[in-house]
Amino acid sequence: MSPNISYVMRFLVTSLLFASVLAVPDPGTIGFKFKKRLAAKSAPSTELSYPVIYKRQDDTINADITNFQILYMINITIGTPGQGIGLQLDTGSSDLWVAASDSDVCSLGYPFCSYYGSYDAANSSTFRNITDFGDFYISYVDGTAIQGIYFNDTINIEGTDITGATMALAESADRDIGIMGIGFTENESSNTINRDDPFTYPTVLDNMIAQGHINSRSYALWLDDLNDPASTGTILFGGLDIEKYEGSLVSLPIQPDTYSGSRTSFTVAWTGLNIDTGSSTSNNQIDFSPSSPLPVILDSGTTLTYLPDDIVEQIFTGLGVTTDPAIGNIVPCTIAANNYTFIYTFGGPNGAQIRVPLSELLLTLFDSRTGEPYVDPRTPNGPPLCQMGIDKAGANPLLFGDTFLRSAYVVYDLENYQIALAQTNFRATASEDGDEVTQISGSAGIPDVVSTASEATVAQTFTGIPLNTEGGGSATSVGFGAMTRQATFSLSTSGTVAPSAAAGGVMSTNSGVTATSSRTTVSGSRTSSASVSSTASSSQGAASSSAASAATVLRVAKGETQAYVSLCVLLVLLYASIGNTI
């Protein structure tokens, strides 16, 4: 093996290893850590430079998750003996599917079949094919699809066996990273309006309940700090950890959708947004609140936060964000030095408030050639560039993804249709004796909630029942410089305007420098990869408004993000191989 290939393999394999198991004080706790992985400080040299983002109590379950800034991965085993599988953890869907070892993507050598693992039914003594269900099928707005079979087998999560779990085995797929959906049963792909015989089956959460591992269909999600390389987070099934949040939990009712009247997504009423400038003056907040309560979906499978277009436009103008169709919304990373805080309010004036520091909204772009933060090569002395962590929702539903969720401690109660929010406690330490973990018990609901914000109600017009649609388009990039703008309002205590994108060395591009970037979303067809020179192609598929399916929208770019990650790995391996032979 060549030195370059050896280095790349060591880096990739190391970055995909999962964190150590949390200490569990009593049996029945299922939970996971997740750890943020950044780009390597040095990488094989290539001719091209790419800016990319390198993403205690009985009857609870605690498990490991790995945070790549693009996907949140959960490490489980499937079968007897257990086959290690890494799956994307997704609150926005409900099916668990895994790539078959002989699927088309794995047979073609897609890298993540090896890195995350695939499933070989022939090697499991507890595999059972479910012929009565027919074929498993999901299609995405970008035209990609997954097709396979339903099966039963044993899942093991951090030492806890879930027997006879129903899953899907992808035999034909356009992506090689499986998904573990932990949403409502009604949101399963088998319950689609496109089927002649829609049906539901027990989800992973349902199985945890039925087999006595947890007492309620509930879990608490703590993503921790984006900017601390050593930070880890957890998901706790069946309980919550009081050490992981500050202040009090405020409960919000999960809103039904208008199509079926049932709850198919984690929709809550969003009522306010203010930007706190950190100024000592009385006029230190700028109000960007919607004129009336709006439905938003809390989804861990979405990287960014998607707000109404008019609100985003005002924020981008104020901060001096540059938008490029190929790369996304770019801003100098140095604006993180400004003490700005986005304050989101839910459920009315007395409802939950979550404060999101501007620094948590800035996703660092890394140079694929050096592994260092990406700087525009035309201005090598300029500051590194970051992708802005909010974007316009367009005709799609409003999605509050990871750039919001990192600042919140979120408890999902699927039985009582409640979500509780509190301000996260960044870098909270792990419990040594489990005293901080509180069990959630069925009809009793979420403990430690001090109030329920029910002043505002909304109707979710996007149904969670999947609808197969297709969309696509192209865009022409006119270069960073042609779209830069100066900040128009002051967000600093000294009275100076916020740094504009132009100040970050983003300028008119005639050099032909090629760059690619993923917009790292899992919320509609928004991932793009193109040249930052004269022209670019961009996948901009969109679901129609009231007729669109939130489940489809939430799923569409999961595959695009996975395909992008796979492409990046293949390119790095290819360049390393070429460099070694030259």
N, C-alpha and C positions, 0 to 999 in steps of 0.2 A: 504494500500500500504506500503510495507516495506521501511525502510530508504534508503537502497541501491537503490531499484527500483525508489523511489521518487527522489533521487539525480540524477540518470541517466536521468530520464525523464525531470527533470528541466533543466539539462545541454543541452540535445539534443534539447528540444523545444526552449530554450533560444538561442542556437546557430543557429537555423533556422529562427528566427524572422528577418524580413527585416527592413532596416533602414528607418528613417522618410523621408517623401516626400520632395523633393527639392522645395524651393519657386520658383514659376513661375511668372515672371513679367507680362506677357501678355498671353491671351488664345492661345492655339494651340501649346504650347511647350510641347513635350513629352520627358522625360528623366528619368534616373534611377541612384541612387547611388548603389554602391556595397561596402561591408565591409568585410575585412578579418577576419576570425574566427580561433583562435588557439585552441589547446587542453586545456582541463581544467587542472588546477594545481594539482588537486587531483581527483582520480577516484576510483571506487570500486576495491579492491584488488582481484587479480586472481592468479592462480598458474603459469600462463605463462606470459611472457613479450613479447610484440609485438612492433617492431618499425614501426610506421605508419606516414603518412603525413596528417595533418588536414588542408586540403584545405579550353531664356529670350527676347525671341523675338517672334513676330507673326510667325506662320507657322513653329514652331519647336516643338518637343515633348521630354520631359525630364523625365526619369523614374529610379526606384530603382533597383539595382542589388546587390546580396550578393556574396562575393568572399570567397570560402572555400579552396583555393589553389588547389583544384581538379576540381571544377566546378564553373562557373559563373552563378548564378541563378537570374532569373527575376520573379518578383511577379506580376501576373495579375489576373483578374477575367474573367470567361467565363460563359455566359448564363444570363437568367433573371428569378429570381434574380441572382446576380453574385455569382459564386462559386470560392473561392480563390484557385489558382493553382500556384505552383512554378515550373518553367521550366528552363532547361539549355539553356543559350543564346549561339548560335553557328553561327559564320560567315562562317563556312565551309559547311553548309547545308541550305536547303531552305524550308523544310516542318515544320509545327507546328503540333505536335501530343501530345496527352495527354492520360493517362491511364483511362480507364472506371472504374467506381466505382465497377462494377461487373466483371471486367476482372479477368483472372486467377491469376495474380500476387497479385491483391488486395484481392481477395477471400482467398488466401493462407496466408494473413496477413503480406505481405511484409511491412516493417516499413515506407518507404517513401510515401506509399499511404496515410498514416495518416499525416505524417509530412509535405509533400509538397502539399497534397491534390489530389483528383481525381475528375473526372467529371461524374455526373449522369444526363443523357439526360432526364430522366423522370421528373426531377425537374426544367427544363428550358422551359419556355413558348415560347422561340424564337428558339429552336432547330429545324433544318430541315435536314433530311437524304438526301444525294445526291446519289440516286440510279443509275444515269446515269454514274457515274465515275467507278463503279465496286468496287472491294475491294482495300483497301490500304495495301501495303505489302513492307517491307524492310527486307532484310536478311543481315547478317554481316559475316565477314570473320571467326569469331570464331564459326560460326554455329548457333548463336542465331538469332532470328527474331521477328518482330512485324507485326501483322496482324489485320486488323479492317475495318472500314468504313470511308468514307468521310462525312463530315457534315458541315452545316453552322450554325453560332451562333454569338452572340455579344461578342466582347472582350473589356474589359476596362483596359486601361493603365493609371494609375495615374489620373483618372477622365475623361479621353478621351475615348469616346465610338467609337469602330470600328464595325459597324454593318455588318451582312451578311458575316463575314469572313469565308473562307474555311479552314478547319482543318481536322485532322484525329483522330479518336477515336480508341485507341488500345484495342481490345477485348481479344486478345491472345498475350502475350508478355513475354520476358525473362528479362525485366528490368522494374522498377517501377518509373523512373524519366523521364518525358516527355522532349521534345526538342522544342525550338523556333528557327527555322532556319531563318536567315536574309540574305541569299546569293542570287545569281541570280535565276530568274525564271527558266532558262534552267537547273538548277541543282536539280529540284524537282524529287522525286522518281517516279512520274507518267511519267516522260520523259525518262524512262529507255529503253535501246536498247533491253531489254528482253521482252518488251511488244509488242503485236501485234498492239496495238493502242495507241502509246505514245501521251501524251497531257500535257499541262501546265495549270495552273490556277492562279488567282491573289494571290500573296504573301501578307504577312502582310504589307510590304512596299508599294506594289501596292495599297492596300486598304487605307492606310494613304493618298496617293496621291489622289485617286479617291474621297475620302470624305472630301478633303480640309484641312486635319490636317497639312500636310507639303507640300512644293512646289517642292521637288525633292526626288528621291530615293537615299538618302544619310544619313550618320550618322557619328558621331565622337566618338571614343572609348578612354577612359582614365582609365587605370587600377590602377594607383598609386602604392605606395611603398609596396613591399612584407614584409619588416621588421618592419614596424610601425603598431602595433596592432590597433591603433586608425584610421588608414587611411581608406578613402573611395574613390571610384571612380565613374565615371558616363558614361553613354552612352546618346548621344544627337541626336535624330532623326531630320533630316532636317536642321541642323546647326552645328556650331563649337563655342568653347569657347576660346578666345585668352588668358585667364588667365591660361589655363591648359597646355601651352607649352612655351618653351623658344626658342629664335632665330626665324627662319623663316620656314614656310612650304615650302617643295619642292615636286612638283608633279611628279608622275611616271605613265606611261601608264600601264594599266592592260593588260597582255599578253593573247592572245587567245591560245586555245589548238589545237593540230595538228589533232585531230580526226574530229572535227566538224568545226573548224575555228571560233567558237564563244567563248565568255568568259563565263566560267562556274565556275571558282574559282578565288580567289584574288591573281593571280600570278604576281610577279614583277621580274625585273632583279637584281639579287644580284651580285655585282662585287668585293667586297673586305672585308677582315677581318684582323684586326691587334689587337694585344694585347699590350696595353700601360702599361709598367711596373711601371710608376710613378717615374722613375729615372730622376735625373736632368741632366744626360749625354745625349749626342746627339743620342746615340744608345739606345733609350728607348722604341722602338717598335719592336715586332716580327711579321713578315708577314705570315699570313696563308691564303692569298687570293686564290681563285680558279684561274686556268690558263686562263679561259675564263668565260664570264657571264653565270650564271646558273639561271634557273627558281626556285623561292621559293614561297610558298603559305603562306600568313598571315592568321592565323586561331586561333580565340579565344577558339575554342573547343579542342585545343591541349595544354597540360600542358607544355611539354618540347619543345626544339628547336632541330631539326634534320638536321645535316650537313653531307657532304660527309664523308665516312668512313675514308679515309686517313687523312683528316684534323682533325677529332675527335681523331684519334689514336695519332697524334702528340701532340695535346693539352693534352690528358690524360696522355701521357708519361711525358710531361713537368711538369704537375701539380702533378703527382703521384697519379692519381685517380685509385682506386681499382674497378674492375668490377666483380660482382657476378651474375650468371644467374638468381638467385631467387630474389635478392634485387635490383639490378641495379648498377649504378655507384656511389660508395661511397667515400667520402673524409671527413677528419676532418673539422668540421664547423669553426675551428680556422683559416683556411686559408683566411677567409673573412677579417682578419686584414691586409692582403697584399693589397696594393693600386693598384690592377689590374683593367683594364678596357678593355672590348671587344668592338672594334670599327667596326661596320658594315657599309659598303658603298653600295648604290644602284644606278643604272642608270649611272655608269661611274664615273670618277674622280671628276667631278663637280656636282655630284648628291647628294642625301640625305645621311647624316651620323647620325647614332644613336649610342650613347655610353652606354654600358650596364656594370655597375659595377659588379665585381665578386660576391659581396654579394647578388645581385639579382638573381644569378644563383644557389644559395645554398638553397635547400629545407630541412628544419629541419625535422628530424625523431623524433617522440615522443614515449615514452614508454607507451603502452596501459594500463599498470598496475598502473602507478603513474601519468601519464599526463605530466611528465617532459621530457626534451630533452633526446633522447636515447643515452646511453653509452654502449659500448660492455661490458657485464657482466664479461668477463674474465679479463678486465682491468678497474675496476670501477673508477680508478683515471684518466683515459684518457679523452680526450675531447669528447664532443658530436659529433655524426655522422650526416652528411648531404648527401642528394642525389644530384648529380651533375645535373644541369638543361639543359645540352645538351646531345645528344646521336647520335649514328650512324643511318643514314637513311636506309642503306642497299639498297635493290632494290625499296624501296618506294620513293615517292616524298619528296623533301626537304620542311620541314614544320617549319615555325617560329611561335612558340606558345607563351604561356603566359610568359615564362621566357625571351623572347625578347620583347613582346608587352608591358610589364610593364614599360619599359624605353622609349617607344615611344608614342607620341600622333598621332593617326592614323585617317585620315578622308577618308571614303569610298564613292566614287561618282559612283554609279552604272549606272547612265544615260550617263555620259561622259567617262566612262571606265577609271577613274583616281583614284589613291590613293595618298594622300598627307601625308608626314611624317615630324615630327619635334621632337626635344628632349622634353621629358615630363618634366613638372614642378611638381616634387613631392610635395605633401602636399599643393597644391594650394587651396586657400580658395574659398568658394562658392560666386557667384555673388549676391550682395544684390539688385541691381536694374536692372540687365539684360543687362547692357550696354556692357558687355564683350561677349555676345552671338551674333553671326552673322548668319543670315539666308543664306542657300544655295539655289539658285534659278535656277532650271532647266538647260537650255542650257548655262547659264552664268558660270557654273562650280563652283569650290571651290574658295571662296574669300581669300584674304590675301596670296595667293601663290606668291612667289617672282621669282620662276623659275621652269621650267619643265625639268627633266632629261630624255632625250630621246636618249642619245648617245648609249646606250646598249639595244639590243632587244634579246629576247630569245623565244624559242618554248616550250610550255608546252606539253610534250609527254603523260602526264596522263590526260585523258579526265575526265571532271566533270560529264559525264553521268554515273549513277550508273550501276555497273555490279556485279551480284551476284556471288561471288566466295567463296571458303572455303579453310581454311588452318589451320595448327596446328602443334605442335611438342612438344618435351620434351627436357629438358636439365638436366645435372647432376651437382650439385654444389660441388665444391671441397673445399669450405670454403674460408673465406676472406683471410686468411694468405697465401694460396697457390697461390693467384693471386695478391698479393701486389707488388708494384714497387716503386722504388725511383724516385723522380723528377730528370730530366736530364738537365734542363736549369734553369737559375736564373731569377726570376721575382721580385727581391727586390732591393731596393736602396743600401742596405748594401753588396750586392754581394753574399748572401747566397742563397742556393737553396730553392725552395718552399717546404713546409712541405709535406712529403710523406704520403700515406695512412697508411703505417706501423707505422708512428709516432703517429697515432691516436689510437693506441692500438688494431688495427685490426690484428689478429694473427690466426695461425692454430687452427682449432676448433675440439676438441675431447670431449667437455663437453656435447654435445647433447642438448645444449640450443636451444629451438625452437623459431623461429622468423618468422613473416610474414610481407610482405610489398607490397604495390601497387607501381608500377612504374609510376602511375598517369599520363598516357598519354591518349590522345584521337586522336591517329594518326596512327592507325595500331594496330595489335594484339600484344601489348607490356606489358600489365599488367600481373604481375606474383605474385603468392602467394605460399610460400614453406618453408621448414625447412632449416635453415642455419646450417646444420650439415654435413651429408654425401651425401644425395640425395635430389633432388627437382624436381618438375614438373613445367614447365613454358610454358605459351601459347605464341608462337612465330609465329603466322600466318603471312604470308606476301603476298602481292599482286605481281603478275608478273610485269615486267618492263613496256614496252610500251603498253601491252594489259590490264594492270590493270586500275581500275577506281579510280581516286582521291576521288570521292565522297564516294565510299565504304571504301577506306582507311581512310578517315577522320571520317567516322561513326563508324568503327569497334569497337574501344576500348571505345567509349562512354558507350556502354552497359557493357563492362568489368569493367570500373571504377565504374559505378553505382552499379553493382553486388558486387564489392569489398566493397564499402561503406555500402551497405545493410548488407553484411555478418559481417562486423565489428560491426555494431550496434546490430545485433542479438547476436553475441558472448558476447558483453558487458552486454546486458540484461540477457543472460543466466547465465553468471558468477555471476552477481549480485544476481540473484534469488537463485542460488546454495549456494552462500555465506550466504544468509539470512536464509536458511533452516538448515544450518549445525550448 
